């Protein structure tokens, strides 16, 4: 069953073709393909507010872009081709205050428990933009202060469990970890602000989890969601450690001491590698 779930997860993440573009001369090229009631309100309120504050594209036919290592193409060709699906928005905004506006492309495929993507491109020369960073996942948000809140739940939603299976004990303070917040600075994603509080929350969670009895898995399936709660916290620490897998493994060995640790680590490692393949986390 575990292999099946990983294939299913990979299928979800392969739907890397997200949302829609609202630009002046692209109205005939870009059409919303999603019914309003099918779109997660939180995500769309978040992205719509941010994208509405960007400078709209007025020369899309002459705008050249390089995305995901593909050849240089015009923005119009990118939109007309197979790369962007579903609801798409795009515009310019100075994310790091250096006086130069980045090109932002947000897309949403309409997939379940995924598939928001936001691409950040920098100008290599006038009218030619190269991808520098990318976020991929559901429930990832960007605010008007240019802060990107990245939530690991979507990536780990089916971690050895059903999507809604998650062990929590709010009476003791055991809750799903908050998102990790990033900023874009001169071609890189960097952790935003002081992460001390978030680290304390995750370490508290892991210490509380050590007190929770671990039930045997039924065919690699944990209905209690305890293992997924572990995974969420390890993944959060992984991001805070700038994706240092060796350091994450050390923390895993410290906090996860059950007999199935080999199985759980293998599953977690696969998810963390997928996470890094789908999103650009640059130290």
Secondary structure, DSSP 8 states (H G I E B T S, - for coil): -HHHHHHHHHHHHT---------GGGTTT----S-GGGS-HHHHHHHHHHHHTSB--S-TTT-EEE-TT---EEHHHHHHSSS--SEEEEEEE-SSSSS--EEEEEEE---TT--EEEEEEEEEETTEEEEEEEEESSS-EE-TTSEEEE-SHHHHTTTTS-TT----BTTTTB-----EEEEEETTEEEE-S--HHHHHHHHHHHHHHTTS-----SSS--TT-HHHHHHHHHHHHHHHTTS-HHHHHHHHHHH--STTHHHHHHHHHHHHHHHHHHS----
